[in-house]
Amino acid sequence: MTDQQTDIFILGAGMVGSAAALSFAREGFTVSLIEANELPQWSESEYNLRVCAISAASERLLKNLGVWQEILARRVSPYEHMHVWDGRVSLDFDAADSGQAYLGHIVENNLINTCLIMQCQSQSNIRLLMPSRLSAMTWVDNCVQIKLDSGDEIRSSLVIAADGGNSQLRCLSRIKSDHHDYQQTGIVARVRTGLSHQNTAWQHFLVGGPLALLPLSDGSCSIVWSADSMRAKELLLLDDAAFSEQLANAFEHRLGSIEVLSPRAGFPLVLANARRYVKDRIILLGDAAHRVHPLAGQGVNLGFGDVAELSSTLLESVGHGRDIADPLYLRRYARRRRAEVSLMLAGMDGIQRIFTSRRRLVQKSRRFAMKMIDHAPPIKRFLVDRALGN
């Protein structure tokens, strides 16, 4: 059993937690990074089913953390275009319209995580403990006393919850979260299409939810099919041939025939936003603070935005001779992030509700709006810039 002092304790070594640890350590803080589970390992021979669309802002963060080049050297899939359609009405976005080479990069979750953990392991001021679980937490004077299941005790000036949507730390801190269950499942798989994906992110809005095909570097695609829970259960039980046929039909055969290359998996779709991002010396990051519908692939980008903003805030606080957990600066951080995140959550929730509405007036209105946007370059550039994080 050991008893030690650290500047920052982070629970959760996923993409957001490990990025936070690395960011704080690069600024000179001592960090204890705790993970309850064995982390998934990236494999060159097999694609991870879960991928994310890394924005330009997230790419900048990963470059600053020294991991982007390592990710590029392994496997990324840049995309230059996005094609969205609803019935006979479509919207097209092109990176060149905003003077960019790419709209973003499709990257496997476990590749990002693996590269971040490797960098964390090279930092002398990061103590990485896994698998290890939090067993107790108490507030003592100007720190938080953490006890792990190993018997280790850690006193920390600041505690970060990066332990996902079902955050143990958020519960222990008695922070409530507003939560909406879409009663939908996101189905993920890797497929090969008969026609080239053209380095384009494709999204078809169906009444039951959006279907996205995301381009991968070997010519295959990663799918995210949002469907009502009962429908999703039926799709997951189909054999590969039947599922491929259903998928091609739902995609209106835009890319020809579709062949499933991997097992399928499903995950529940929810919207959540913690009522407080900061409480005393506790800060919520990533999914522990907020969860968004995956239709625009913004979940991890919001989490990386939390990391960048918090790093800046902590540096500002200690730079003015204040405590790392100074309430004034932490409240300032919370206000900034809540404004940004709430806007994104409201936007994604609104889009999801509008595009799954069965009311004819709503359907006509959204298709009219899509036509107007597609013929308004300034609006399209604004939307692209927001998605890029510019």
C-alpha positions in Angstrom: 0.0 0.0 0.0 1.3 3.5 -0.9 0.1 7.0 0.0 1.1 9.7 -2.4 0.3 13.3 -3.4 -0.5 14.3 -7.0 -1.6 17.5 -8.6 -4.4 15.9 -10.7 -6.1 12.6 -10.4 -7.9 11.3 -13.5 -10.4 8.4 -13.5 -10.7 6.9 -16.9 -7.9 6.3 -19.5 -10.0 6.3 -22.6 -9.3 8.8 -25.4 -10.4 11.9 -23.4 -8.9 10.9 -20.1 -5.5 9.9 -21.6 -5.4 13.1 -23.7 -6.1 15.1 -20.5 -3.3 13.4 -18.6 -0.9 14.0 -21.4 -1.9 17.6 -21.8 -1.6 18.4 -18.1 1.7 16.6 -17.7 3.1 18.5 -20.7 2.3 21.7 -18.7 4.3 20.4 -15.7 1.6 19.0 -13.4 1.9 15.6 -11.8 -0.9 13.3 -12.9 -2.3 9.9 -11.6 -4.2 8.2 -14.4 -6.5 5.3 -13.3 -8.3 2.8 -15.5 -10.6 0.0 -14.3 -10.3 -2.1 -17.4 -7.6 -3.4 -19.7 -7.4 -1.0 -22.7 -8.2 -2.4 -26.2 -5.1 -2.7 -28.3 -5.0 -1.5 -31.9 -4.3 -4.1 -34.5 -2.9 -3.4 -38.0 -4.6 -6.5 -39.3 -8.1 -5.7 -38.1 -10.1 -2.5 -38.1 -11.8 -1.4 -34.9 -15.6 -1.3 -35.2 -15.8 2.1 -33.4 -14.4 5.1 -35.3 -14.6 8.8 -34.9 -14.5 11.8 -37.3 -11.6 13.9 -36.0 -12.1 17.6 -36.6 -9.4 20.1 -37.4 -9.6 21.4 -33.8 -9.1 17.9 -32.4 -6.2 17.3 -34.9 -4.5 20.4 -33.5 -4.8 19.1 -30.0 -3.4 15.7 -30.9 -0.5 17.4 -32.8 0.3 19.5 -29.7 0.3 16.3 -27.6 2.8 14.7 -30.0 0.6 11.8 -31.1 -0.9 12.9 -34.4 2.2 11.9 -36.5 2.1 8.4 -34.9 -1.6 8.1 -35.7 -0.9 9.2 -39.3 1.9 6.7 -39.6 -0.4 3.8 -38.7 -3.8 4.3 -40.3 -6.1 7.3 -40.9 -8.8 7.9 -43.6 -9.1 11.6 -44.6 -12.3 12.6 -46.3 -12.8 15.6 -48.5 -16.6 15.6 -49.1 -19.8 15.0 -47.3 -23.1 14.0 -49.1 -26.3 14.1 -47.1 -29.7 13.3 -48.5 -33.3 13.0 -47.5 -35.6 11.6 -50.2 -34.8 13.4 -53.4 -33.2 16.4 -51.7 -29.5 16.4 -50.9 -26.7 18.6 -49.4 -23.1 18.5 -50.5 -20.1 19.8 -48.5 -16.7 20.1 -49.9 -13.5 21.0 -48.0 -12.2 23.2 -50.8 -15.2 25.5 -50.3 -13.6 26.5 -46.9 -10.0 26.4 -48.3 -9.2 23.2 -46.5 -7.6 20.0 -47.8 -10.0 17.8 -45.8 -13.2 18.0 -43.8 -11.7 15.6 -41.3 -10.2 12.2 -40.7 -11.9 8.9 -39.8 -9.7 7.2 -37.2 -10.3 4.1 -35.1 -11.0 4.8 -31.4 -8.5 2.3 -30.1 -5.7 3.6 -32.4 -6.1 7.1 -30.9 -6.2 5.6 -27.4 -3.2 3.4 -28.0 -1.1 6.3 -29.2 -2.1 8.5 -26.3 -1.3 5.8 -23.8 2.1 5.2 -25.3 2.9 8.9 -24.9 1.5 8.9 -21.3 3.9 6.0 -20.5 6.8 8.0 -21.7 6.0 10.9 -19.3 7.8 10.7 -15.9 5.2 12.8 -14.2 2.3 10.5 -15.2 1.6 7.5 -12.9 -0.6 5.1 -14.9 -2.5 2.5 -12.8 -4.5 -0.2 -14.6 -6.5 -2.2 -14.0 -7.4 -0.3 -10.8 -10.7 0.8 -9.4 -11.8 3.7 -7.2 -13.2 2.4 -3.9 -13.7 5.6 -1.8 -13.3 9.3 -2.0 -13.4 12.0 0.7 -12.7 15.7 0.8 -9.9 16.7 3.2 -9.0 20.4 3.7 -7.5 21.5 0.4 -7.4 18.2 -1.4 -9.4 15.0 -2.2 -8.4 11.7 -0.6 -8.8 8.8 -3.1 -8.6 5.2 -2.1 -8.2 2.5 -4.7 -9.1 -1.2 -4.6 -5.4 -2.0 -4.5 -5.2 -0.3 -1.1 -3.2 2.7 -2.6 -4.3 6.1 -1.4 -3.8 9.2 -3.4 -4.2 12.8 -2.2 -5.0 15.1 -5.2 -5.6 18.8 -5.6 -7.9 18.2 -8.5 -10.0 15.2 -9.6 -11.1 14.6 -13.1 -14.0 12.3 -14.1 -13.3 10.9 -17.5 -14.9 7.6 -16.8 -17.7 7.6 -19.4 -21.4 8.1 -19.6 -22.1 6.0 -16.5 -19.5 7.9 -14.5 -18.8 6.5 -11.0 -17.2 9.8 -10.1 -20.1 11.8 -11.2 -22.4 9.7 -9.0 -20.1 9.9 -6.0 -20.0 13.7 -6.4 -23.8 13.7 -6.5 -23.9 15.6 -9.7 -27.2 15.0 -11.5 -27.5 14.7 -15.3 -30.3 15.6 -17.6 -30.8 12.5 -19.7 -32.9 11.6 -22.8 -33.0 8.0 -24.1 -33.8 8.1 -27.9 -35.0 4.4 -27.7 -32.5 3.8 -30.5 -29.5 1.7 -31.1 -26.5 2.6 -33.2 -25.3 -0.4 -35.3 -21.7 -0.4 -36.3 -19.8 -2.6 -38.7 -17.2 -2.6 -41.5 -18.4 -3.1 -45.0 -17.2 -3.1 -48.6 -19.2 -1.3 -51.3 -19.4 -2.2 -54.9 -18.6 1.3 -56.0 -15.8 3.6 -54.6 -16.6 5.6 -51.5 -14.8 8.6 -53.2 -13.3 9.8 -49.9 -16.8 11.0 -49.0 -18.7 10.7 -45.8 -22.2 9.6 -46.8 -25.4 10.1 -44.7 -28.9 9.1 -45.5 -31.6 10.4 -43.2 -34.3 7.7 -42.8 -37.5 7.9 -40.8 -36.0 5.6 -38.2 -32.7 7.5 -37.9 -29.6 8.3 -39.9 -27.5 5.8 -41.8 -23.8 6.9 -42.3 -21.1 5.3 -44.3 -17.7 6.6 -43.4 -14.7 6.1 -45.8 -11.7 4.0 -44.7 -8.3 4.0 -46.2 -8.4 0.5 -47.7 -11.5 1.3 -49.7 -14.0 -0.2 -47.2 -16.4 1.8 -45.1 -17.4 2.0 -41.4 -21.2 2.2 -40.9 -23.2 3.8 -38.1 -26.9 2.9 -38.6 -29.2 4.5 -36.0 -32.4 2.6 -35.8 -35.3 2.2 -33.4 -34.4 -0.4 -30.8 -36.8 -3.1 -32.0 -35.7 -2.6 -35.6 -32.0 -2.7 -34.6 -32.6 -5.9 -32.7 -34.0 -7.5 -35.8 -31.1 -6.2 -37.9 -28.5 -7.5 -35.5 -30.1 -11.0 -35.6 -29.9 -11.3 -39.5 -27.2 -13.3 -41.2 -24.6 -11.3 -43.1 -26.2 -11.8 -46.5 -29.6 -10.6 -45.3 -28.2 -7.7 -43.4 -26.1 -6.6 -46.4 -29.3 -6.6 -48.5 -31.2 -4.5 -45.9 -28.2 -2.1 -45.7 -27.9 -1.7 -49.5 -31.7 -1.0 -49.7 -31.6 1.5 -46.9 -28.7 3.2 -48.6 -30.7 3.2 -51.9 -27.8 1.4 -53.6 -25.9 4.7 -53.9 -22.6 2.8 -53.8 -23.8 -0.4 -55.4 -23.9 -3.8 -53.6 -22.7 -4.0 -50.0 -20.7 -6.8 -48.3 -20.3 -7.1 -44.5 -16.7 -7.7 -43.6 -16.9 -7.7 -39.8 -19.2 -8.7 -36.9 -21.8 -6.2 -36.0 -22.3 -4.4 -32.6 -24.9 -2.1 -31.2 -24.9 0.6 -28.6 -27.7 2.6 -27.0 -28.2 6.2 -28.2 -28.8 8.9 -25.6 -28.5 12.6 -25.0 -27.1 13.7 -21.6 -25.8 16.8 -20.1 -24.6 17.1 -16.5 -26.2 19.9 -14.6 -22.8 20.9 -13.3 -19.4 20.3 -14.9 -17.5 21.4 -11.8 -18.2 20.8 -8.1 -15.6 21.7 -5.5 -12.4 20.0 -6.8 -14.2 17.7 -9.2 -14.4 18.3 -12.9 -16.3 16.2 -15.5 -14.8 15.7 -18.9 -16.1 14.0 -22.1 -19.0 11.5 -21.8 -19.0 11.9 -18.0 -20.2 15.5 -18.6 -22.1 15.2 -21.9 -23.3 12.7 -24.5 -24.5 13.6 -28.0 -26.3 11.7 -30.8 -23.6 10.3 -33.1 -25.2 11.7 -36.3 -22.4 14.3 -36.8 -19.6 12.3 -35.0 -19.0 15.1 -32.6 -18.8 13.2 -29.3 -15.0 12.8 -28.9 -14.4 16.2 -30.5 -16.4 17.8 -27.7 -14.4 15.8 -25.2 -11.1 17.0 -26.7 -12.5 20.5 -26.6 -13.0 20.0 -22.8 -9.3 19.0 -22.5 -8.0 22.0 -24.5 -10.2 24.5 -22.6 -9.3 23.0 -19.2 -5.6 23.0 -19.9 -5.7 26.7 -20.8 -7.8 27.5 -17.7 -5.4 25.6 -15.3 -2.4 27.4 -16.8 -4.1 30.7 -16.4 -5.0 30.0 -12.8 -1.5 28.9 -11.6 0.1 31.6 -13.8 -1.7 34.2 -11.6 -0.5 32.5 -8.5 -3.8 30.8 -7.7 -4.6 27.3 -6.6 -5.0 24.8 -9.4 -8.6 24.3 -8.2 -9.4 27.9 -7.7 -13.2 28.2 -7.8 -13.2 31.4 -9.9 -11.2 29.9 -12.7 -13.0 26.5 -12.6 -16.4 28.3 -12.8 -15.1 30.3 -15.8 -14.1 27.0 -17.5 -17.6 25.5 -16.8 -19.4 28.6 -18.2 -17.3 28.4 -21.4 -17.7 24.7 -22.0 -21.4 24.7 -21.1 -22.2 27.4 -23.7 -20.3 25.5 -26.4 -21.5 22.0 -25.5 -25.2 23.0 -25.0 -25.3 24.6 -28.4 -23.9 21.4 -30.0 -26.3 19.1 -28.1 -29.3 21.3 -28.9 -28.3 21.4 -32.6 -27.8 17.6 -32.9 -30.9 16.8 -30.9 -32.9 19.2 -33.1 -31.6 17.7 -36.3 -32.4 14.2 -35.0 -35.9 15.1 -34.1 -36.6 17.0 -37.3 -35.3 14.2 -39.5 -37.1 11.4 -37.8 -40.5 13.3 -37.7 -43.3 11.6 -39.6 -45.3 14.8 -39.9 -45.7 15.9 -43.5 -45.3 19.6 -42.8 -42.0 19.0 -41.0 -40.8 16.8 -43.8 -41.6 19.4 -46.4 -40.0 22.2 -44.3 -36.7 20.3 -43.7 -36.4 19.5 -47.4 -37.0 23.1 -48.3 -34.4 24.1 -45.8 -31.9 21.7 -47.3 -32.4 23.1 -50.7 -31.9 26.6 -49.4 -28.7 25.7 -47.6 -27.3 23.8 -50.6 -27.7 27.0 -52.7 -26.2 29.3 -50.0 -22.4 29.0 -50.0 -21.9 31.3 -47.0 -24.1 29.1 -44.8 -22.4 26.0 -46.0 -19.0 27.5 -45.2 -20.2 28.4 -41.8 -21.5 24.9 -41.1 -18.2 23.4 -42.3 -16.2 25.8 -40.2 -18.2 24.8 -37.1 -17.7 21.1 -37.8 -14.0 21.7 -38.2 -13.9 23.5 -34.9 -12.6 26.8 -36.5 
